[in-house]
Amino acid sequence: MPNLITAPIFEKSPYMMGLLELDADPAAERFAVIDRASLKLLWQKEVPASGQVKCLVRASYALSGVLVMILDDNQEYNAKVADGVTLPLVDSHTVNLGY
């Protein structure tokens, strides 16, 4: 009997995305990533107790620059914003986001 036809095995192609690595202030309770051009909210989440945050955004946002904001829900401190943050492009298949 002839060999059975087998499907080829493909390597994962790189899927490039912008990586935000944030070492947040211990008083911060939430962070937000905002597209600078449209002010569209790209990512918003609670800051973990460690203060270490990693998240991925589309490459187009990473290259054009984003706003990164940390917030205190109790309003004891003013929000802090970093403007025009460009993010390095990484292969999203290989990034360990820690969760």
CYANA upper distance limits for C-alpha pairs under 8 A (distance plus 0.5 A):
 12 LYS  CA     93 HIS  CA      8.38
 14 PRO  CA     91 ASP  CA      5.72
 14 PRO  CA     92 SER  CA      7.60
 14 PRO  CA     93 HIS  CA      7.33
 15 TYR  CA     90 VAL  CA      8.39
 15 TYR  CA     91 ASP  CA      5.77
 15 TYR  CA     92 SER  CA      6.06
 15 TYR  CA     93 HIS  CA      7.33
 16 MET  CA     58 ARG  CA      8.43
 16 MET  CA     59 ALA  CA      6.96
 16 MET  CA     89 LEU  CA      6.34
 16 MET  CA     90 VAL  CA      5.77
 16 MET  CA     91 ASP  CA      5.14
 16 MET  CA     92 SER  CA      6.39
 17 MET  CA     56 LEU  CA      6.64
 17 MET  CA     57 VAL  CA      6.29
 17 MET  CA     58 ARG  CA      5.59
 17 MET  CA     59 ALA  CA      5.08
 17 MET  CA     62 ALA  CA      7.94
 17 MET  CA     89 LEU  CA      5.76
 17 MET  CA     90 VAL  CA      6.07
 17 MET  CA     91 ASP  CA      6.99
 17 MET  CA     92 SER  CA      6.52
 18 GLY  CA     56 LEU  CA      6.01
 18 GLY  CA     57 VAL  CA      5.61
 18 GLY  CA     58 ARG  CA      6.46
 18 GLY  CA     59 ALA  CA      5.66
 18 GLY  CA     61 TYR  CA      8.02
 18 GLY  CA     62 ALA  CA      5.36
 18 GLY  CA     63 LEU  CA      8.26
 18 GLY  CA     87 LEU  CA      5.69
 18 GLY  CA     88 PRO  CA      5.96
 18 GLY  CA     89 LEU  CA      5.06
 18 GLY  CA     90 VAL  CA      6.75
 19 LEU  CA     54 LYS  CA      7.44
 19 LEU  CA     55 CYS  CA      6.43
 19 LEU  CA     56 LEU  CA      5.30
 19 LEU  CA     57 VAL  CA      7.14
 19 LEU  CA     62 ALA  CA      8.22
 19 LEU  CA     87 LEU  CA      6.24
 19 LEU  CA     88 PRO  CA      6.37
 19 LEU  CA     89 LEU  CA      6.86
 19 LEU  CA     90 VAL  CA      7.04
 20 LEU  CA     53 VAL  CA      8.19
 20 LEU  CA     54 LYS  CA      5.99
 20 LEU  CA     55 CYS  CA      5.84
 20 LEU  CA     56 LEU  CA      6.79
 20 LEU  CA     57 VAL  CA      8.34
 20 LEU  CA     87 LEU  CA      6.61
 20 LEU  CA     88 PRO  CA      8.34
 21 GLU  CA     52 GLN  CA      7.89
 21 GLU  CA     53 VAL  CA      6.18
 21 GLU  CA     54 LYS  CA      5.11
 21 GLU  CA     55 CYS  CA      7.41
 22 LEU  CA     51 GLY  CA      8.22
 22 LEU  CA     52 GLN  CA      6.36
 22 LEU  CA     53 VAL  CA      5.46
 22 LEU  CA     54 LYS  CA      6.90
 23 ASP  CA     51 GLY  CA      6.08
 23 ASP  CA     52 GLN  CA      5.36
 23 ASP  CA     53 VAL  CA      6.97
 24 ALA  CA     28 ALA  CA      7.05
 24 ALA  CA     47 VAL  CA      7.84
 24 ALA  CA     51 GLY  CA      5.35
 24 ALA  CA     52 GLN  CA      6.90
 24 ALA  CA     53 VAL  CA      7.99
 24 ALA  CA     70 ILE  CA      7.80
 25 ASP  CA     51 GLY  CA      7.11
 26 PRO  CA     49 ALA  CA      7.98
 26 PRO  CA     50 SER  CA      8.40
 26 PRO  CA     51 GLY  CA      6.62
 27 ALA  CA     72 ASP  CA      7.01
 28 ALA  CA     47 VAL  CA      7.26
 28 ALA  CA     70 ILE  CA      6.38
 28 ALA  CA     71 LEU  CA      5.85
 28 ALA  CA     72 ASP  CA      5.39
 28 ALA  CA     73 ASP  CA      8.40
 29 GLU  CA     46 GLU  CA      6.19
 29 GLU  CA     47 VAL  CA      5.74
 29 GLU  CA     48 PRO  CA      8.36
 29 GLU  CA     70 ILE  CA      7.91
 29 GLU  CA     71 LEU  CA      6.46
 29 GLU  CA     72 ASP  CA      5.69
 29 GLU  CA     73 ASP  CA      6.73
 30 ARG  CA     44 GLN  CA      7.66
 30 ARG  CA     45 LYS  CA      6.17
 30 ARG  CA     46 GLU  CA      4.71
 30 ARG  CA     47 VAL  CA      5.57
 30 ARG  CA     70 ILE  CA      6.30
 30 ARG  CA     71 LEU  CA      5.69
 30 ARG  CA     72 ASP  CA      7.19
 30 ARG  CA     73 ASP  CA      7.92
 31 PHE  CA     44 GLN  CA      6.20
 31 PHE  CA     45 LYS  CA      6.30
 31 PHE  CA     46 GLU  CA      6.85
 31 PHE  CA     47 VAL  CA      6.91
 31 PHE  CA     68 VAL  CA      7.73
 31 PHE  CA     69 MET  CA      5.96
 31 PHE  CA     70 ILE  CA      4.82
 31 PHE  CA     71 LEU  CA      6.52
 32 ALA  CA     41 LEU  CA      7.72
 32 ALA  CA     42 LEU  CA      8.03
 32 ALA  CA     43 TRP  CA      6.06
 32 ALA  CA     44 GLN  CA      4.81
 32 ALA  CA     45 LYS  CA      7.27
 32 ALA  CA     67 LEU  CA      8.49
 32 ALA  CA     68 VAL  CA      6.32
 32 ALA  CA     69 MET  CA      5.64
 32 ALA  CA     70 ILE  CA      7.01
 33 VAL  CA     41 LEU  CA      6.75
 33 VAL  CA     42 LEU  CA      5.95
 33 VAL  CA     43 TRP  CA      5.56
 33 VAL  CA     44 GLN  CA      6.92
 33 VAL  CA     66 VAL  CA      7.11
 33 VAL  CA     67 LEU  CA      6.24
 33 VAL  CA     68 VAL  CA      5.24
 33 VAL  CA     69 MET  CA      7.01
 34 ILE  CA     39 LEU  CA      6.15
 34 ILE  CA     40 LYS  CA      6.09
 34 ILE  CA     41 LEU  CA      5.08
 34 ILE  CA     42 LEU  CA      5.84
 34 ILE  CA     43 TRP  CA      7.61
 34 ILE  CA     66 VAL  CA      6.13
 34 ILE  CA     67 LEU  CA      5.51
 34 ILE  CA     68 VAL  CA      6.97
 35 ASP  CA     39 LEU  CA      5.50
 35 ASP  CA     40 LYS  CA      5.74
 35 ASP  CA     41 LEU  CA      7.00
 35 ASP  CA     42 LEU  CA      7.08
 35 ASP  CA     61 TYR  CA      6.91
 35 ASP  CA     65 GLY  CA      7.74
 35 ASP  CA     66 VAL  CA      5.41
 35 ASP  CA     67 LEU  CA      6.89
 36 ARG  CA     40 LYS  CA      8.21
 36 ARG  CA     64 SER  CA      8.37
 36 ARG  CA     65 GLY  CA      6.91
 36 ARG  CA     66 VAL  CA      5.45
 36 ARG  CA     67 LEU  CA      6.30
 36 ARG  CA     83 ASP  CA      8.34
 36 ARG  CA     84 GLY  CA      7.64
 42 LEU  CA     57 VAL  CA      7.79
 47 VAL  CA     51 GLY  CA      6.35
 47 VAL  CA     52 GLN  CA      7.95
 47 VAL  CA     53 VAL  CA      7.32
 48 PRO  CA     52 GLN  CA      7.28
 48 PRO  CA     53 VAL  CA      7.84
 54 LYS  CA     97 LEU  CA      6.15
 54 LYS  CA     98 GLY  CA      8.22
 55 CYS  CA     97 LEU  CA      7.31
 56 LEU  CA     92 SER  CA      8.17
 57 VAL  CA     61 TYR  CA      7.21
 57 VAL  CA     62 ALA  CA      7.15
 58 ARG  CA     62 ALA  CA      6.93
 59 ALA  CA     63 LEU  CA      6.76
 59 ALA  CA     89 LEU  CA      7.19
 60 SER  CA     64 SER  CA      6.87
 61 TYR  CA     65 GLY  CA      6.66
 61 TYR  CA     66 VAL  CA      7.12
 62 ALA  CA     66 VAL  CA      7.32
 62 ALA  CA     85 VAL  CA      8.41
 62 ALA  CA     86 THR  CA      5.90
 62 ALA  CA     87 LEU  CA      5.30
 62 ALA  CA     88 PRO  CA      7.58
 62 ALA  CA     89 LEU  CA      7.86
 63 LEU  CA     86 THR  CA      6.09
 63 LEU  CA     87 LEU  CA      7.04
 63 LEU  CA     88 PRO  CA      8.49
 64 SER  CA     84 GLY  CA      8.28
 64 SER  CA     86 THR  CA      7.18
 65 GLY  CA     83 ASP  CA      8.19
 65 GLY  CA     84 GLY  CA      5.01
 65 GLY  CA     85 VAL  CA      5.35
 65 GLY  CA     86 THR  CA      5.01
 65 GLY  CA     87 LEU  CA      7.83
 66 VAL  CA     83 ASP  CA      6.99
 66 VAL  CA     84 GLY  CA      5.74
 66 VAL  CA     85 VAL  CA      5.63
 66 VAL  CA     86 THR  CA      7.08
 67 LEU  CA     81 VAL  CA      7.19
 67 LEU  CA     82 ALA  CA      6.20
 67 LEU  CA     83 ASP  CA      5.18
 67 LEU  CA     84 GLY  CA      6.47
 67 LEU  CA     85 VAL  CA      6.79
 68 VAL  CA     81 VAL  CA      6.11
 68 VAL  CA     82 ALA  CA      5.69
 68 VAL  CA     83 ASP  CA      7.18
 68 VAL  CA     85 VAL  CA      7.76
 69 MET  CA     79 ALA  CA      7.30
 69 MET  CA     80 LYS  CA      6.11
 69 MET  CA     81 VAL  CA      4.88
 69 MET  CA     82 ALA  CA      6.96
 70 ILE  CA     79 ALA  CA      6.26
 70 ILE  CA     80 LYS  CA      5.94
 70 ILE  CA     81 VAL  CA      7.14
 71 LEU  CA     78 ASN  CA      7.86
 71 LEU  CA     79 ALA  CA      5.30
 71 LEU  CA     80 LYS  CA      7.38
 72 ASP  CA     76 GLU  CA      7.25
 72 ASP  CA     77 TYR  CA      6.71
 72 ASP  CA     78 ASN  CA      7.83
 72 ASP  CA     79 ALA  CA      7.19
 90 VAL  CA     94 THR  CA      8.50
 90 VAL  CA     95 VAL  CA      7.92
 91 ASP  CA     95 VAL  CA      7.27
